[in-house]
Amino acid sequence: MEQGIQFDADLIKRYNQTGPRYTSYPTAVQFDESFGIADYEAAAERSNASGRGLSLYFHIPFCDTICFYCACNKEWTRDRKKTTPYLERLFKEIESQAKLFDPNRKVEQLHWGGGTPTFINHDEMRQLMAKTRQHFNLYDDDSGEYSIEIDPREATAETIKLLRELGFNRMSLGVQDFDPKVQKAVNRIQSEEETFTVLNAARAEGFLSVNVDLIYGLPFQTQDSFLQTLDKLLAVEPDRFSVFNYAHMPSMFPTQKKMREEDMPTPDQKLAILQATTERLLQAGYVYIGMDHFAKPDDELAVAQRSETLYRNFQGYSTHADCDLIGMGATSIGLVDNTYSQNRKDLESYYAAIDAGKLAIFRGVHLTEDDELRRNVITRLISHFHLNFATVNQQWGIRFDEYFAKELMAVQQFAKDGLLTLDAQDIYITAKGRLLIRNICMAFDAYIKPGTTNRFSKVI
């Protein structure tokens, strides 16, 4: 497939509504506290007969400083001793979770996220990985996709060397913006030297892929200043870029109130930054994967997209589609068999559950067959920009044109606007439609009703 995009500012403005990012379907809005531990244990038992691999996610919530834009679940503290009681509970949770799953199932994917995973010290990193290897069947080579989120202010070349020794082979670096004025406004002072020290160390230690995170829409950003940051990073050629739209939702994330809205780019200025950034990345030889992600043409994500084996989950795009995801740590989300589940969000209740000898799950959802079918359709669209009806029919035993008759009527307008092509066999998302893939996916979302998308960010 051709992996380009076409920037149509007028269409983007017209379709720039709020909507899900579809790291899951149904989204977390549909999670309910009627789903409990017994439901999760039953799902784990069912999953053991599947032959699927496992994906493990560990949430490390601590941050030394608070980035004002951040919408992640985190715990701000300068007290490094707080990691001890957290890891004690996390180790117990690892033991409890491992008892539910067949020990022969391979861990195809592993991810440490946060917060700031490298907030914990080197000995604690060794202990966490050792505990994981003790209870789960990890690879001893690079066959698995083992990744970690890195704040370069909390890592050194020695840290990167240790992480590689522990088995990590992919990383994502938080940069956001090098401009000093922007950094001060968002309370994230991070030097270029710190960033490139970590990136160069990852190369030296043989990490298979390095991603860089950038955010546009922050205070004092301009098109020229943002491109200056981008060009400095392009000079060292990371494998991937994630270029996120800042979603200003201070009612949900109070620290965002510390940034002045009058200092932020206008919607037109944000659009200009996105367009200039997209053009610069394409000129540099990167391809558009989707949902803010760009990669080199030979990167495994780009290769998987061309072969239509790419997948999307809570960690973003992945080449390991057929796994059960076990979420561990406060606020973590899991996907096991036909269920989603989430752990307690605050440390106090998370600790209380683990101390009582229980899992920390407090809500979730059972997916109906319709949910699973729609998730499959949305995942294909958002990952491959293509949907073949016969493939869906064969997998799900339906007639696509009958089952989704209403949805096919709804996407006619997208076709008229040139966002997709539609015939009796396929939907193809055009280069013009790829930036608006969330809108197209929303047509197949049974939970989207008028007025129900206000909890989500704008699509651009």
Secondary structure, DSSP 8 states (H G I E B T S, - for coil): --------HHHHHHH--B----SSSS-GGG-BTT--HHHHHHHHHHHTTS--EEEEEEEE-EESS--TT--S--EE-S-GGGHHHHHHHHHHHHHHHHTTS-TTSEEEEEEEEES-GGGS-HHHHHHHHHHHHHHSEE-SSTTSEEEEEE-GGG--HHHHHHHHHHT--EEEEEEE---HHHHHHHT----HHHHHHHHHHHHHTT-SEEEEEEEES-TT--HHHHHHHHHHHHTT--SEEEEEE----TTT-GGGGGS-GGGS--HHHHHHHHHHHHHHHHHTT-EEEETTEEE-TTSHHHHHHHTT--EEETTEEES--SEEEEEESTT-EEEETTEEEEE-SSHHHHHHHHHTTS--EEEEEE--HHHHHHHHHHHHHHHHSEEEHHHHHHHHTS-HHHHTHHHHHHTHHHHHTTSEEE-SSEEEE-TTTGGGHHHHHHTT-TT--TT--TTS-B--
